[in-house]
Amino acid sequence: MKRTRFVTPVLFLSLLFLVPANVFAATRSLSRGSSGSDVITLQNALINKGYLPAGKNTGYFGLLTQTAVQKFQCAQSIACASTTVAGYGIYGPRTRAMLADNNSSVGSASVSISQPLEFSGWIPYWRTATGTQDVLPHLQQLTSVMPFGYTVKNDGTLNDAARLTEEPWTSFIVAAKKNKVKVVPSVMWGNGDTIHRILSNTKTRIALEDEITKVVKDNGFDGIDIDFEAKKHETIDYFSTFLKGLRQRMGKKLIYCTVEARMPLSSRYSPGAKIPADAQDFANDYVQMNKYCDRIEIMAYDQGVIDLRLNKARLAPYAPVADPAWVESLVTLAAQSIDKNKIIIGVPTYGYEYLVTPIPGNGYQYKVLWPFNLKYATDIAAQLGITPTRTSANEIGFSYDPARLAAVAPKNGESMQTHQQMATTSVAENASSSSISQPFNYLSWSDAQAVADKVALARKLGVRGVAVFKFDGGEDPKIWGVLK
């Protein structure tokens, strides 16, 4: 070691050129303004993992490279969100080790920065006519459509609930293919006991794999969307085996997998609460799904009052379909096991009405009444003379006294304006947390602005795209101005 201190400058430079570039790259940290072959090595790694656009391996560490490093650091929980965090945006030892890990693409932003989002959506079989009419003029905006679809009977065989071989589907599918939109029908199944019985039996499981594959190939579909919900924890390995078998049979056909949202424990339980031993006994093995599914669609909706952390942080009444902060926590958790290049954020276009009962000194109790489409809510608002406003989850909604609905209709020559004023006053009083004492109804729904929030979130998180549930003609028509 002492002898190296006396190496002449000329000899040092000669030795330097004999050292492999990747060895030299590991000897220094890189930051904005750095240049050299080691910067190219870094940039190539970032390009391979989708953080830096192809062709940007210039050898100069500029703003684009710094941003790519920051995105990688944030995805790997090294540093995030603030330039004041030590090492944020700097390619140091820890970042180098994580980037060199061949498995670090899982849980990272694997989508190229320049890659546009994929837009897709489900068309429900119970609204076939209005759903296909709704989507037809906008096919060019979509990457894929999922006719919703097939169901599974108790014996484990398929039922074509949508009648996809009949009109208007046949013409719609022709139009979709003409516009290069992938047609990926859903197979929906929601009986946990039956799912377990069929998938745990080798014969019936293989028969289902074969039938699904045959349906896809015989009808020229681009793939299949597996939407098996309400599965039991003991079905987890059987479901993974089913996906593996389906993958082997489907060849180049796509496998979409639709799964229930998985929440962080910090959102499910209050600080200091005892977490049950089975709290993470999930029914979906995200790691195995990442192997066999081409797209994994997270059903990031139907939040309600399940997130205890956000319930405390948001202004009441609060029972959203999908708060962007809640959605981000779901995707961040999923991305620990699933390649972001496969993650699709499920986006709702509907809402829920609740009966809300104030609990003195302890907030509110919410009872779900029913889901609804846009027109249901706007009709009530018009009758009551209410202007819906943005909620603390940035959805759209309002509160009202259902007993006042009858009162707003003109009676005995009284003007509508008088009744509207009376109803609005009542609602305004009910909306004040300090004056509420009686139960009231609360509506919150996902409009075009709420969908726009999710699209922006998808871009921020670097996932593959968003999928809308549902296209049926009942959503906010402005949504088509958002999906682009």
VEXLOZA-475577 format. One record per residue (C-alpha): residue in one letter; x, y, z. Coordinates in steps of 0.2 Angstrom, whole numbers, padded with zeros to 4 digits, always signed. Each point is the difference from the previous one (the first is absolute). Example, Ala and Ser with C-alpha at 12.3 -4.5 7.8 and 13.67 -1.06 7.14 Angstrom:
<pts>
A+0062-0022+0039S+0006+0017-0003
</pts>
This chain:
<pts>
M+0000+0000+0000K+0014+0012+0004R+0008-0003-0016T-0015+0005-0010R+0002+0018+0008F+0016+0002-0010V-0007-0005-0017T+0005+0014-0013P-0014+0009-0009V+0005-0008-0017L-0001-0017+0008F-0016+0003+0009L-0008+0005-0017S+0006-0015-0008L-0006-0011+0014L-0017+0009-0001F-0003-0005-0018L+0004-0018+0004V-0014-0001+0013P-0017-0006-0007A-0013+0014-0001N-0012-0009+0012V+0013-0001+0013F+0003+0018-0001A-0018+0004+0000A-0002-0008+0017T+0013+0011+0008R-0009+0016+0000S-0017+0007+0003L-0009+0009-0014S-0010+0016+0000R-0006+0014-0011G+0014+0006-0010S+0010-0016-0001S+0006-0007-0016G+0009-0015-0006S-0001-0018-0005D-0007-0004+0018V-0014+0012-0004I-0004-0010-0016T+0000-0016+0011L-0013+0008+0012Q-0011+0006-0015N+0000-0017-0008A-0006-0008+0016L-0014+0013+0002I-0005-0002-0018N-0001-0019+0002K-0011+0002+0015G-0011+0013-0009Y+0005+0015+0010L+0009+0009-0014P-0006+0001-0018A+0010-0009-0013G+0014+0009-0008K+0004+0011+0015N+0016-0009+0005T+0010+0016-0004G+0013-0002+0013Y-0005+0017+0008F-0010+0000+0017G-0013+0013-0003L-0017+0004+0006L-0008-0015-0009T+0012-0012+0007Q-0002+0008+0018T-0019-0002-0002A+0001-0018-0005V+0012-0004+0015Q-0013+0009+0011K-0014-0011-0007F+0010-0016+0003Q+0004+0005+0018C-0018+0005+0004A-0006-0017-0007Q+0013-0009+0010S-0003+0010+0016I+0018+0006+0000A-0005+0019+0000C-0016+0008-0006A-0010+0016-0001S+0013+0013+0005T+0016+0006-0006T+0005+0003+0018V+0001-0018+0003A+0019-0005+0000G+0005-0009-0016Y-0016+0004-0009G+0004+0001-0019I+0018-0006+0004Y+0006-0017-0007G+0009-0006+0016P+0004-0017+0007R-0018-0005+0006T-0008+0005-0017R+0014-0009-0009A-0003-0016+0009M-0019+0001-0002L+0002+0004-0019A+0012-0014-0002D-0013-0012+0007N-0007-0010-0014N-0017-0001+0009S-0001+0018+0003S-0012+0003-0015V-0013-0008+0011G-0007+0015+0010S+0008+0013-0011A-0007+0011-0014S+0003-0012-0014V-0010+0010-0013S+0011+0011-0011I-0003+0019+0004S-0005+0002-0018Q-0012-0014-0001P-0018+0006+0000L-0013-0007+0012E-0011-0014-0005F-0019+0004+0002S-0012-0014+0001G-0017-0004+0008W-0014-0013+0004I-0017+0000-0009P-0012-0009+0011Y-0012-0013-0008W-0015+0007+0009R+0003+0016-0010T+0006-0007-0017A-0010+0012-0011T+0004+0016+0009G+0018-0006+0004T+0005-0004-0018Q-0009+0016-0007D+0010+0010+0013V+0017-0007-0004L-0002-0002-0019P+0004+0019-0004H+0015+0000+0011L+0009-0016-0004Q+0015+0009-0007Q+0003+0006+0018L+0001-0018+0007T+0014-0013+0000S-0012-0014+0005V-0018-0004+0005M-0006-0013+0012P-0018-0006-0004F-0007-0005+0018G-0002-0014-0006Y+0000-0018+0004T-0005-0008+0017V+0004-0017+0007K-0013-0013+0005N+0000-0011+0015D+0007-0014-0010G+0015+0011-0005T-0005+0002-0018L-0002+0017-0009N-0016+0010-0003D-0001+0013-0013A-0010+0012+0010A+0003+0015-0013R-0004-0011-0015L+0016+0006-0008T-0003-0010-0017E-0016+0011-0003E-0004+0018-0004P+0004+0013+0005W+0016-0008+0006T+0005-0008-0017S+0000+0017-0009F+0008+0008+0015I+0014-0012+0000V+0003+0002-0019A+0001+0019+0003A+0012-0002+0015K+0012-0011-0010K-0001+0013-0015N+0006+0013+0013K+0014-0012+0006V-0009-0001+0017K+0003-0016+0009V-0016-0010+0005V+0003-0009+0017P-0016-0007+0007S-0001-0002+0019V-0004-0017+0009M-0008+0006+0016W-0003-0012+0015G-0004+0005+0018N-0004-0016+0009G+0014-0004+0011D-0005-0017+0005T-0003-0005-0018I+0016+0008-0006H+0009-0010+0013R-0009-0017-0004I+0004+0002-0019L+0018+0006+0001S+0005-0012+0013N-0005-0014-0011T+0013-0004-0013K-0013-0007-0013T-0012+0015+0002R+0014+0013+0000I+0008-0006-0016A-0017-0002-0008L-0003+0019+0004E+0017+0005-0007D-0004-0010-0016E-0017+0008-0002I+0006+0018+0003T+0014-0003-0013K-0012-0007-0013V-0012+0014+0002V+0014+0013-0003K+0007-0009-0015D-0016-0005-0008N-0007+0018+0001G+0016+0009-0005F+0001+0009+0017D+0016+0009+0004G+0000-0008+0017I-0010-0003+0016D-0003+0010+0016I-0001-0011+0016D-0011+0008+0013F-0001-0013+0014E-0006+0009+0015A-0004-0004+0018K+0013-0015+0000K+0005-0008+0016H+0017+0001+0007E+0002-0019-0002T-0003+0002-0019I+0015+0011-0002D+0012-0014-0007Y-0013-0008-0010F-0004+0016-0009S+0018+0003-0003T+0001-0018-0008F-0015+0004-0010L+0008+0016-0007K+0016-0010-0004G-0010-0013-0010L-0010+0014-0009R+0017+0009-0004Q+0007-0017-0008R-0016-0002-0011M-0003+0018-0005G+0017+0002-0010K+0001+0019-0005K-0018+0004+0005L-0001+0012+0014I-0005-0004+0018Y-0007+0014+0009C-0003-0003+0019T-0012+0011+0010V+0002+0000+0019E-0007+0008+0015A+0010+0014+0008R+0012-0004+0014M+0002+0013+0013P+0016+0004+0011L-0002-0005+0018S+0002+0017+0006S-0016+0005-0009R-0010-0015+0006Y+0004+0001+0019S+0002+0015+0012P+0017+0004+0007G+0003-0012+0015A-0014-0012-0005K+0004-0019+0001I+0001-0006-0018P-0008-0017-0002A+0011-0015-0005D-0009-0003-0016A+0000+0019-0005Q+0011-0005-0015D-0008-0016-0005F-0004+0006-0018A-0008-0010-0014N+0011+0007-0013D+0018-0004-0002Y+0007+0016-0008V+0017-0008-0003Q-0007-0014-0010M-0013+0011-0009N+0015+0011-0005K+0007-0016-0009Y-0016-0005-0009C-0010+0016-0003D+0003+0012-0014R-0010+0014+0008I-0006+0000+0019E-0015+0012+0002I-0001+0006+0018M-0018+0003+0004A+0003+0017+0009Y-0017+0004+0004D-0014-0003+0013Q+0010+0008+0014G-0014+0006+0011V+0006+0002+0018I+0013-0014+0000D+0015+0011+0001L+0002+0005+0018R+0014+0011-0003L-0009+0011-0013N-0016-0001+0010K+0009+0011+0013A+0009+0011-0012R-0014+0005-0011L-0015+0012+0002A-0016-0010+0004P-0012-0006-0007Y+0013-0011-0008A-0004-0016-0009P+0008+0001-0017V+0000-0012-0014A+0019+0003-0003D+0010+0013+0009P+0016+0003-0011A+0011-0002+0016W-0008-0017+0004V+0002-0005-0018E+0019+0005+0001S+0002-0011+0016L-0007-0015-0009V+0011+0002-0015T+0015+0003+0010L-0003-0016+0010A-0004-0010-0016A+0016+0006-0008Q+0011-0008+0013S-0004-0017-0008I-0007+0005-0018D+0009+0008-0014K-0007+0017-0003N+0000-0003-0018K-0014-0012+0003I-0010+0010+0012I-0017+0007-0005I-0009+0012+0012G-0019-0004+0000V-0010+0016-0001P-0018+0001+0005T-0014+0011-0009Y-0014-0003+0013G-0004+0005+0018Y-0008-0005+0016E-0014+0007+0010Y+0002-0002+0019L-0012+0002+0015V+0011+0010+0012T-0004+0000+0019P+0010+0013+0011I+0007-0008+0015P+0003+0014+0013G+0018+0002+0004N+0005-0015-0011G-0003+0005-0018Y-0012-0009-0011Q-0007-0017-0004Y-0002-0004-0019K-0012-0012-0007V+0001-0004-0019L-0017+0002-0008W+0005-0003-0019P+0011+0004-0014F-0005+0012-0013N+0004+0008-0017L+0002+0018-0003K-0018+0004-0005Y-0007-0006+0016A+0010+0012+0010T-0002+0015-0011D-0019-0003-0001I-0001+0001+0019A+0011+0015+0001A-0011+0009-0013Q-0016-0005+0010L+0007+0007+0016G+0009+0015-0008I+0017-0005+0006T+0016+0003-0009P+0012-0015+0003T+0017+0005+0006R+0017-0009+0000T+0002-0011+0015S+0016-0002+0011A+0005-0015-0011N-0002+0012-0015E-0015-0010-0007I-0017+0009-0002G-0014-0001+0012F-0013+0007+0012S-0011-0003+0016Y-0018+0001+0001D-0015-0004+0011P-0011-0013-0009A-0015+0006+0009R+0001+0016-0010L-0001-0008-0017A-0019+0000+0000A+0000+0018+0007V+0009+0007-0015A-0014-0004-0012P-0012+0015-0003K-0015-0001+0010N-0015+0012+0002G+0007+0013-0011E+0016+0002+0009S+0015+0003-0012M+0014-0013-0003Q+0013+0014+0005T-0008+0001+0018H+0002-0019+0002Q+0017-0001-0007Q+0006+0014+0012M-0008-0010+0015A+0008-0016-0006T+0017+0008-0003T+0000+0008+0017S-0004-0017+0008V+0014-0008-0009A+0012+0014+0005E-0004-0002+0018N+0002-0019-0001A+0017+0002-0009S+0007+0009+0016S+0008-0012+0012S-0004+0012+0014S-0018+0000-0003I-0004-0018-0006S-0010-0010+0012Q-0012-0010-0012P+0004-0013-0013F+0002+0006-0017N+0004-0007-0017Y+0017+0002-0008L+0005-0003-0019S+0018+0000-0007W+0004-0005-0017S+0014-0001-0013D-0001+0013-0013A+0011+0005-0014Q+0011+0010+0011A+0002-0014+0012V+0005-0011-0014A+0012+0013-0006D+0009-0001+0017K+0002-0019-0002V+0007+0003-0017A+0013+0012+0007L+0004-0012+0014A+0003-0014-0013R+0013+0011-0009K+0008+0006+0017L+0002-0018+0006G+0006-0007-0017V-0013-0014-0002R-0006-0007-0016G-0017+0008-0001V-0017+0002+0006A-0016-0011-0002V-0017+0008+0002F-0014-0009+0009K-0012+0002-0009F-0004+0006-0017D-0019-0001-0001G-0007+0017-0005G-0003+0005+0017E+0017+0008+0004D+0005+0018-0001P+0001+0003-0018K+0015+0012+0003I+0010-0015+0004W+0005-0002-0019G+0009+0016+0001V+0010-0007+0014L+0006-0017-0007K+0013+0007-0012
</pts>
